[in-house]
Amino acid sequence: MKYAVVQLAGKQYKVSEGDKLSTNRLSHAEGAEFTSNDVLFVTDGKKTEVGLPLVKDAKVKFKVVAHEKSDKLRVATYHAKSRYRRVRGHRQHESLVEVVSIG
């Protein structure tokens, strides 16, 4: 099984071809393809390469499927003994990305 560990939008993900993952919002448009050279680890089941810190000449090709928002989080603040209570919601912006190829 071929997979790689890639650094994308400040986080590390273990990906294989055909995987879809949700990451922080990217600046690429929906439907756009882009490549990432920030590959930390690559294996195809027989041969393994570990980067120091990056694997030389390794690339992972991605396609942006959609831009969306995550589930709503409830954020509550409270001050004791003063009748102060506030509740707010927050939805993080995300991008849904599909792995096209690992090379």
trRosetta pair geometry for C-beta under 8 A, 3 or more apart (Angstrom, degrees):
i j d omega theta_ij theta_ji phi_ij phi_ji
1 16 6.6 -34 169 -123 97 148
1 44 8.0 -160 97 -167 24 38
1 45 5.6 110 28 -71 42 108
2 16 6.2 129 91 -142 62 95
2 17 6.6 26 85 -5 111 106
2 43 7.0 -166 -136 101 49 54
2 44 4.4 -3 -100 -121 93 68
2 45 6.7 -69 -64 -16 58 91
2 102 5.9 -177 145 67 115 135
3 14 6.1 27 163 178 128 86
3 15 6.4 172 -158 90 85 35
3 16 4.1 -55 -97 -78 88 92
3 42 7.9 -168 100 -143 40 48
3 43 6.3 0 57 59 70 87
3 102 7.4 177 -138 -53 21 171
4 14 7.6 178 91 -150 34 51
4 15 5.9 -20 63 63 80 83
4 16 7.6 140 15 -88 66 48
4 39 5.5 -43 -178 -148 130 107
4 40 7.9 130 173 50 82 62
4 41 6.2 163 -158 88 57 61
4 42 4.7 -8 -107 -101 97 72
4 43 7.6 169 -83 21 53 59
4 58 7.1 167 -132 168 138 129
4 60 5.7 -153 75 -76 150 127
4 102 5.1 173 -13 -138 127 132
5 12 5.9 13 178 -178 99 107
5 13 7.2 171 -151 84 56 36
5 14 5.4 -27 -97 -96 77 67
5 15 7.8 139 -104 17 27 73
5 39 7.3 115 76 -166 54 61
5 40 4.6 -55 98 67 103 104
5 41 4.0 35 28 42 110 105
5 42 8.0 -127 24 -59 66 46
6 12 7.1 163 83 -150 35 61
6 13 5.6 -22 61 61 85 87
6 15 5.7 -19 14 19 118 122
6 36 5.7 80 -167 100 124 141
6 38 6.3 93 -167 94 71 81
6 39 5.6 -34 -103 -106 76 63
6 40 7.0 -179 -95 12 22 86
6 60 5.1 -66 -91 28 143 156
7 10 7.6 6 -180 -121 92 8
7 11 7.2 172 -150 87 62 25
7 12 5.3 -34 -95 -93 68 73
7 36 7.6 -167 70 172 58 130
7 38 4.0 -80 59 142 99 126
7 39 8.0 -147 15 -77 77 19
7 40 6.2 86 -29 -34 96 113
8 11 6.5 -32 69 65 64 73
8 12 7.9 116 21 -111 68 26
8 13 5.9 -27 30 13 114 119
8 23 5.7 -52 116 -133 113 162
8 36 5.9 -59 -90 -107 94 162
8 38 7.1 168 -65 72 54 124
8 62 7.7 94 -121 -52 144 158
8 97 7.5 -125 161 65 154 167
9 23 4.9 134 34 161 142 119
9 24 4.3 -174 160 53 139 103
9 25 8.0 143 -133 60 144 30
9 26 6.3 -101 -74 -81 122 85
9 95 8.0 161 -55 38 154 118
10 24 6.9 7 41 24 107 145
11 23 6.7 -165 52 -139 122 99
11 24 7.3 129 1 -5 119 107
12 40 6.7 -18 -134 13 119 149
13 21 5.7 78 -156 176 150 171
13 23 7.3 -76 -47 -84 143 116
15 19 5.0 -150 -152 58 79 143
15 21 6.6 -89 -98 -19 108 138
15 60 6.7 87 79 -159 135 148
15 99 4.7 152 169 -71 125 150
15 102 7.5 167 104 -75 97 120
16 19 5.4 102 56 -29 62 118
16 99 6.8 146 94 85 25 153
16 102 7.3 -62 -144 -20 44 141
17 99 5.6 -131 -121 116 34 108
17 100 7.3 -19 -143 136 85 20
17 101 6.0 16 -114 -113 113 39
17 102 5.8 -115 -60 0 91 97
18 98 7.4 -28 -158 -171 28 97
18 99 6.5 -29 26 72 21 92
19 98 7.2 170 91 -150 43 56
19 99 4.7 29 51 18 84 121
20 65 6.6 -4 -136 -6 115 152
20 96 6.2 8 -179 -179 108 94
20 97 7.0 162 -154 83 60 40
20 98 4.9 -27 -98 -96 79 76
20 99 7.7 -141 -74 6 34 75
21 96 7.7 172 88 -151 30 54
21 97 5.7 -23 64 63 77 90
21 99 7.6 45 3 -32 104 98
22 68 8.0 -59 -132 59 113 113
22 70 7.6 113 161 -92 140 96
22 94 5.0 11 -176 173 100 136
22 95 7.3 160 -152 78 56 40
22 96 5.6 -27 -98 -99 74 67
22 97 7.6 153 -97 18 24 78
23 26 6.9 44 91 -41 113 104
23 94 6.7 144 73 -159 29 84
23 95 5.7 -26 66 62 81 89
23 97 5.9 -6 15 7 115 126
24 92 7.7 -73 -119 166 72 116
24 93 7.6 55 -166 91 61 76
24 94 6.7 -82 -120 -117 22 61
24 95 7.2 12 103 16 29 94
25 67 6.5 50 -132 -143 94 104
25 93 4.0 -1 -50 122 132 108
25 94 6.1 -112 -64 -102 68 11
25 95 5.3 113 -129 -32 41 96
26 64 6.4 -136 70 -101 131 125
26 95 4.4 -40 14 -2 94 166
26 97 7.2 67 -5 -70 144 123
28 32 4.4 -138 175 79 106 133
28 34 5.4 -121 -88 -23 152 135
28 64 4.9 179 101 -31 114 144
28 95 7.7 83 57 -148 91 155
29 32 4.6 97 60 -25 76 123
29 64 6.9 161 96 71 33 144
30 64 5.5 -122 -122 116 37 108
30 65 7.3 -16 -151 132 86 20
30 66 5.9 24 -126 -112 117 39
30 67 6.1 -104 -68 -7 102 91
31 63 7.3 -20 -159 -176 29 96
31 64 6.6 -35 16 76 21 87
32 63 7.4 178 93 -149 34 60
32 64 5.3 19 53 27 77 116
33 61 6.3 9 -178 -180 109 98
33 62 6.8 167 -153 89 62 46
33 63 4.8 -29 -98 -97 80 77
33 64 7.8 -151 -80 7 32 73
33 100 6.6 6 -137 -18 117 154
34 61 7.6 175 93 -151 29 60
34 62 5.7 -16 64 63 75 94
34 64 7.6 37 8 -28 104 99
35 59 5.0 -4 -175 -174 122 115
35 60 6.8 151 -156 77 69 40
35 61 5.0 -34 -98 -98 83 67
35 62 7.3 158 -99 17 29 75
36 39 7.0 126 113 -53 91 78
36 59 7.0 148 71 -158 44 64
36 60 5.1 -17 57 61 97 93
36 62 6.5 39 -12 -8 106 117
37 54 7.1 41 143 -176 80 143
37 58 7.4 124 -152 82 59 61
37 59 5.8 -32 -95 -103 64 78
38 54 6.3 -91 -140 -113 45 121
39 42 6.0 22 163 -50 128 107
39 51 6.6 142 105 -39 67 143
39 54 6.2 88 62 -161 57 84
39 55 4.7 -53 102 42 104 109
39 58 4.0 -98 70 108 150 120
39 59 6.9 -128 -26 -84 133 16
39 60 5.9 136 -84 -18 111 104
40 50 7.8 -5 155 -157 65 61
40 51 5.1 -119 -151 42 40 123
40 53 6.7 -38 -121 164 88 75
40 54 6.5 -70 -92 -112 50 52
40 55 6.9 114 -176 -15 6 93
41 48 7.7 -11 -171 -170 88 90
41 49 7.2 169 -153 90 45 61
41 50 5.6 -4 -112 -115 84 63
41 51 6.6 -116 -63 9 47 89
41 55 6.9 144 -87 -41 15 125
42 48 7.3 168 92 -152 53 48
42 49 4.9 3 58 55 94 101
42 55 5.4 47 1 -98 112 179
42 58 5.2 -152 -35 -134 146 145
42 102 6.8 166 -134 170 107 119
43 47 7.0 -174 -143 93 60 47
43 48 4.3 -6 -103 -107 101 80
43 49 7.3 -175 -74 23 57 60
44 47 5.7 17 39 50 101 83
49 55 5.0 89 124 -132 119 123
49 58 7.0 -178 90 -62 139 138
50 55 7.3 -140 158 -81 9 97
51 54 4.3 -60 -173 168 145 11
51 55 3.9 -98 -69 -46 105 57
51 56 7.5 150 -119 -21 93 56
51 58 7.5 -111 -68 30 120 137
54 58 7.5 -157 167 48 84 107
55 58 3.9 22 100 7 115 139
58 102 7.9 -6 -171 -177 95 81
58 103 7.2 173 -153 101 54 44
59 102 7.9 173 92 -156 51 42
59 103 5.3 -10 63 70 89 88
60 99 6.5 -46 -179 -142 108 100
60 101 7.4 -172 -152 94 50 49
60 102 5.3 -11 -110 -110 83 70
60 103 7.6 163 -87 27 38 63
61 99 7.5 104 79 -167 56 57
61 100 4.3 -56 105 64 103 111
61 101 4.6 21 40 49 116 84
61 102 7.8 -141 21 -68 74 31
61 103 7.3 27 -13 12 103 107
62 97 5.0 -8 -171 -177 123 115
62 98 6.8 143 -160 74 68 44
62 99 6.1 -42 -103 -105 71 48
62 100 6.4 176 -108 3 14 92
63 97 7.0 150 74 -160 41 65
63 98 4.9 -20 61 62 94 97
63 100 5.3 86 -20 -52 104 113
64 67 7.5 9 173 -53 118 79
64 95 5.8 -51 -140 -176 102 119
64 96 7.5 103 -168 76 59 56
64 97 5.8 -37 -105 -104 53 76
65 96 4.4 -59 66 106 109 101
65 97 6.6 -175 6 -100 89 18
65 98 5.3 83 -48 -19 114 105
66 95 7.4 175 92 -156 44 55
66 96 4.6 17 53 41 84 118
67 93 7.1 -4 -177 -173 97 96
67 94 7.4 164 -158 89 54 46
67 95 5.4 -29 -104 -104 68 73
67 96 7.6 -148 -74 15 22 77
68 93 7.9 162 93 -155 32 54
68 94 5.6 -23 72 69 76 93
68 95 7.7 139 24 -104 69 24
68 96 6.2 34 10 -23 115 107
69 91 4.1 33 172 152 123 121
69 92 6.8 148 -159 75 69 38
69 93 6.0 -44 -102 -100 71 48
69 94 6.7 127 -126 19 19 88
70 73 7.9 19 104 -28 112 96
70 91 5.8 -180 61 -164 65 70
70 92 4.5 12 21 55 123 90
70 93 7.9 -97 -5 -41 85 7
70 94 5.4 87 -51 -20 88 130
71 91 7.3 -134 117 -122 15 87
72 89 4.8 -12 -170 -169 114 119
72 90 7.0 137 -156 65 63 35
72 91 5.2 -44 -95 -73 65 94
73 89 6.7 145 72 -159 47 62
73 90 4.9 -24 58 61 101 90
73 91 7.4 167 12 -78 76 43
73 92 7.9 40 -4 -19 120 93
74 87 6.4 -19 -168 -165 95 102
74 88 7.9 145 -160 80 48 39
74 89 6.2 -33 -101 -101 50 72
75 87 7.3 145 79 -159 49 50
75 88 4.8 -25 68 70 102 87
75 89 6.9 162 17 -101 86 18
75 90 5.6 45 -18 -8 126 113
76 85 7.2 -15 -169 -166 99 85
76 86 7.0 164 -153 87 53 52
76 87 4.9 -14 -102 -104 83 77
76 88 7.8 173 -80 24 38 61
77 84 7.6 -42 119 136 93 99
77 85 7.4 166 86 -151 58 40
77 86 4.8 3 52 55 99 98
78 84 6.8 143 -155 96 38 77
78 85 5.4 7 -106 -108 78 75
78 86 8.0 -157 -65 28 47 63
79 82 4.7 -23 110 49 113 121
79 84 3.9 19 38 61 109 126
99 102 7.0 8 173 -50 120 90
